[in-house]
Amino acid sequence: MFESAEIGHAIDKDTYDAEVPALREALLEAQFELQQQGRFPVIVLINGIEGAGKGETVKLLNEWMDPRLIEVRTFDQQSDEELARPPAWRYWRLLPAKGRMGIFFGNWYSQMLQGRVHGRFKDPGLDQAIGGAERLEKMLCDEGALIFKFWFHLSKKQMKNRLKALRDDPLHSWRISPLDWQQSETYDRFVRFGERVLRRTSRDYAPWYVIEGVDAHYRSLTVGKILLEGLHAALSRPKVNPDRVSAAPLPPSIDQLSLLGSLDMSQRLDKADYEEQLITEQARLSGLMRDKRMRKHALVAVFEGNDAAGKGGAIRRVAAALDPRQYRIVPIAAPTEEERAQPYLWRFWRHIPARGKFTVFDRSWYGRVLVERVEGFCAKADWMRAYGEINDFEEQLSDARVIVVKFWLAIDKQTQLERFQEREEIPFKRFKITEDDWRNREKWDDYRAAVGDMVDRTSTEVSAWTLVEANDKRWARVKVLRTINQALEAAFVRSDKQDKKK
Amino acid sequence: MFESAEIGHAIDKDTYDAEVPALREALLEAQFELQQQGRFPVIVLINGIEGAGKGETVKLLNEWMDPRLIEVRTFDQQSDEELARPPAWRYWRLLPAKGRMGIFFGNWYSQMLQGRVHGRFKDPGLDQAIGGAERLEKMLCDEGALIFKFWFHLSKKQMKNRLKALRDDPLHSWRISPLDWQQSETYDRFVRFGERVLRRTSRDYAPWYVIEGVDAHYRSLTVGKILLEGLHAALSRPKVNPDRVSAAPLPPSIDQLSLLGSLDMSQRLDKADYEEQLITEQARLSGLMRDKRMRKHALVAVFEGNDAAGKGGAIRRVAAALDPRQYRIVPIAAPTEEERAQPYLWRFWRHIPARGKFTVFDRSWYGRVLVERVEGFCAKADWMRAYGEINDFEEQLSDARVIVVKFWLAIDKQTQLERFQEREEIPFKRFKITEDDWRNREKWDDYRAAVGDMVDRTSTEVSAWTLVEANDKRWARVKVLRTINQALEAAFVRSDKQDKKK
């Protein structure tokens, strides 16, 4: 994989000087076009051997292009805010917006390679990380991002010479790399695992470019030309990609049976039972959230449901059990301008709670496979791939000990009608009913089908859906609270076991 | 100040039960109206004696109102990201957006009171903090925010009884306050310093409300009614406040002398001198940024200037001296939707660098007293108060060892014309010239007057303006670099001295 990057590529100064002005001008033009179109972000990943010119190249790109449209990001030591959340959170929070370019030093590849080289995990751990990177990049590309991955390479001998030269040059000695790089052992392991990573993550949508790093002219010109060509290709892509992928069909529904149809909608609680059970479950939740094992977890609760199914009321009963300092309720409405300039899941990642905290999403990332699907706000290909992306997302949360609980509050059509009418009559509830609600109601069957698919495709071992029979509000509220409590208890037991094993 | 909150206010249960439903409904209506108008945020500060019902009241407000429109924020331990920035940054980053309500526990008042009670500083330190709080709140209110400040009070005897009762109640014992509260000493000091703080910071635009905390009915109903009344008053304020304050006139210019006029615009450097000095200053900057004393500082450089004065080119020469991982360039254009939902300075606060880092603002917060003033984008009252707010802002940066360097790049009218024409002819520069630029040029004299006032009012000992004669780009670039270097060196010397004193 690295052979052709150890053969001494070089460009003489005259050729370089002759080519650079036109390249630079073209890069500036492309960058301007990128900003004007504002259709996609560019993400440049910088990896490779120490001393192979990574830093110099990034510096040069900043000189050649307009640095005001470039963000250089480093990911060294994690901050405590980052340590309290899933590992990918730090990358999500620093993604460049559409029209801009983000250069990521010390990205997910450096993290996995460092981990493997220093023995913090073995090959299975590395392969897991590789899989995560693949899924992340696939998702970013599907969302339109243009990704360049550069591996700056040197042979072992070249590296030793280079580090020695840098060390001896007083102007550059500050750049000298960490000591362990000067040992051959590290080089060998780094290259061996690097090969595995590159082999597995070089994909048509985000290929690796291995750049020989010895000659500055060669490596600069090569990187510049790759960037330019990639930018040109992406900038001239057609504006609308109607159905880029031929989305596979969903299984047809050929009988009348459905998960929602199988719910016993007559379940109810009388007032006395309700009050007793509510208080019991609230006290239980209050205690669990104060359990010291909660410090190792975070909690995310997703509330979806028919309009007027009682999401707000259920959320309030959950909140009432808690110290307001511990939870946050995030109502999901139309995305803001900054959110629209990012991949779909960005606006949810930004609200992921730190360890010990609880975030309630009042509607959620499932909007893509519900309202956006039914109303045609996004292409079929986009909501079809969302099932997989959402499963990946929730798995990352789960891996980081974020407990995810998901509720679909279901009511029947008649109950909804009665609640709509009631809301229109009560003054302080009238703001809860809009024309949209009446319009959505006309698409009852479409939503029902979408909910069915959603549950089939995203109710997983990692994070199951709970369907809540919500014709009776009391029943629904108690079931919601009880489900959260059970999830917390199960998670505490699981992590007790894991901790014991260690 | 606290006498009338120690007399045993109480409301019987029947009265309470009779009043709450209507109050609750009215609060919900007001909250909905707040969201619909989206004109201003509500900030509720919660302070006072431990055990006086702070937490319970916040919990109750979340139950009474729609918790999806409320954000409860706590400010306990600072995160390392917060510790690396000026103290106010943590409050700015969590301000509620227009239309929403933020409840701040553990706010700036708790911080200053804890500091004083535990002897981390004396009265002068407390008074400084008080002054900072006053300026912050005045600015927030001028920007439209509605601020409620609640002090929950108990007499010493009441507090002791309350803490004892809580401790003995197994359902509440987890709420028990830190041990030091159970000592009378702390109570006395807390109340004494609290009085000083309340006296000094109770202002017409953000008064304190002292609430006796013994009786839950009394304190809940009182807080609810104050919130409701305040919300009603604010929601019915006229939509446009043309000139709320009668802005004092600026001093007239009665002769032809001006600071900009006194610049020697013929200053220039020939090519050889330029190249030598540029390299010298760049190497000096590179060294200073790697100086270990830089770890205690951050650097902010503001670039303002006539259109086509060469801001971009000067910024690139600064960037060229640095490791791209160390600096960030923030181009300031029209604010985003999320930025428009916040006070004016919010969008600059969010980019304040952490210690050791450098942020370049390509245009800045001075937009308010330049383009917004000249183009009439904001009322005179708004840009007039901006001078003071900006001085406060920069003083906070400076106090936190953020070095602020500000440049006005000045060219004369003829030079600008030549550069505009040149830009229209060179392909890769054509995106740098727009119709706006030609339009702005027609207001040359207005901008000149605005720049004069800006420099007079915001060139301070804490953060001086550097006027840069930029007809000759070489001269300008070297002067910019040299000025930054001098500022860094001076700051290092200053902090060496401060550290020696300690």
Interface residues (C-beta under 8 A of the other chain):
Chain A: E25 L28 E29 F32 Q36 G55 V58 K59 N62 E63 D66 P67 R68 L69 I70 E71 V72 T74 S79 D80 E81 I103 F105 L171 W174 A283 R290 G312 I315 R316 A319 A320 D323 P324 R325 R328 I329 P331 T336 E337 E338 D362 P427 F428 F431
Chain B: E25 L28 E29 F32 Q36 G55 V58 K59 N62 E63 D66 P67 R68 L69 I70 E71 V72 T74 S79 D80 E81 I103 F105 L171 W174 A283 R290 G312 I315 R316 A319 A320 D323 P324 R325 R328 I329 P331 T336 E337 E338 D362 P427 F428 F431
